[in-house]
Amino acid sequence: MNAYPECYVNEIVETQGKLFELVADTPSVDFVDFIEKYMTGKTRAYLDRADAYLSNLNEKELFDYFCKIDRFSPKKGLSLQGFAPDWIGQFYARSQWQKNISSNSLVKILPVDFMKSSYAGLHDLNLDLAVDKVFKNLRK
């Protein structure tokens, strides 16, 4: 059973990918710290239920909302380059919807380091297939 109606999923998945890319493109922001705080924060919890207001924000508006509501202040650290940030953001959002798992739990089941190392082998797959493959391997 999916987390919320399908009509919201594509927008949330795409925006979260762009959000992760936006953060990764910001010089010296700790990418892992951002993801861990975002995925366990109030903002993402609202998106876990497809909050209508948040579902329609663009990535910059969503980042500003997250900073305000979750009191996020970027920590200096290492970023991630290339297409991986966008893919990781999309993968997390699609997984949350498809498997109906809270984002807070999801980032614990699939830590950021796992996602970074999985990118090379999974990013060419259809996102639904990649999600299924990862969760099938988790059950083994």
N, C-alpha and C positions, 0 to 999 in steps of 0.2 A: 504494500500500500504506500502510495506517495505521500509526501509531507503536506502538500497543499494542492489546489487546483492547477492543472497543467498550463492554463493560460498565463500564469506568472513566470513560469520556470525559465524560459529563454531570455527574458529581460534580466532576471536576477543573475543567471549564469554569466551572461555577457558583461553586465555591469561589474560583477565581482572580479572577473578576469581583468577588466580595464582598471579597476581599483588597485589590484595587486601590481599591475604594470606601472601605474602612476606612482605608487610608493617606491617600487624598485628603481624607477627613473629619478627619484629624488636623491641627490648626492648625500652619501654618508648616513642614510637612515637604516637602522638595523631591521632588515627584512623579516627575519625570523621572529624578532620581538613583536613587530607589527602584527604578523599573522596570528601569533599566539594570543595577543591581547584582543584583536578583532574577533577571532573565532570564539573566544570565551566571553565576549562582551555583550552588553544589552542590545546594541545595534544589530549584531548578527542574530541574536535570539529573536528579535522582531522579524527579521527576514526569514527565519526558520518557519514562520507562520505566514509568510508573504504579506507583511504589512503593506497595505495599499499605497500609503504615502512614500515609504522607503523604496518600494518596488519600482517607483517611477523616477527616482533621482538618478542623475548621471554620476559618474565616478568621483568627480570633484565635490559635488554636493554631498555625496555619501561619505566621503572622507571628512568633510567639514562637520557633518552631523555626528560622525563617530568621535571626532576630537572633542566636540562639545558634550555629548551625552555620556560618553564613556571616559571623559577627561583624559583622553590620550594625548601624550606629549612624546613626539618621536625621540627615540634613543639613538645616539650615534653608534654606528656599527657597520657591518658588511651588508651589502645589497646583493642582488642576484640580477644578472644581465640576460639579454636575449629574450626568447619567447617563453621561457619557463615560468616567469611570474604570472603571465596571463593564463597559461595552461593550468597552473596550480590553483589559481583562483576559480577558474571554471570547473575544474575537477572537484574541488571541495563543495562548491555550490550544487553541482549536479549530483554528487554523492549524497549530500544532505537531503535533497528532494527525493531522489530515487530510492534510497534506503530508509528514509524517514528516521534519521538519527540526528540528534541535536548537534549543532556545530561544535558546541562545547565538548561533547563526547567524541565527535569525529576527529578533531585535531589531536586527541589523545590516542585514538585507535590508529590514525595515520599521521604521525608526527611530521613536521616540516622537513626534517632531514630525509625521511623516507620518501616524501613527495619529490624532493629535489633529485634524489638518486633514481626514482622511478620515471622521471620525465623522459630520459633518453629512450627507454624501451616502450613507452606507452603513448607518447604524444602524437604519433601518426595514426593511432586507432581512432575510430569513432568514439566519442566521449562516453556514450552509454556502454559500449563494449569494454572500454578501459575500466570503467567503474565495476562492471560485472566481473572482469578478470581479477582485479585487485581483491574484491570481496570473496570471490571463490577461493583464491589462494589463502586468504585469512582463515577460512574455515578448515583448511588442511592441517 
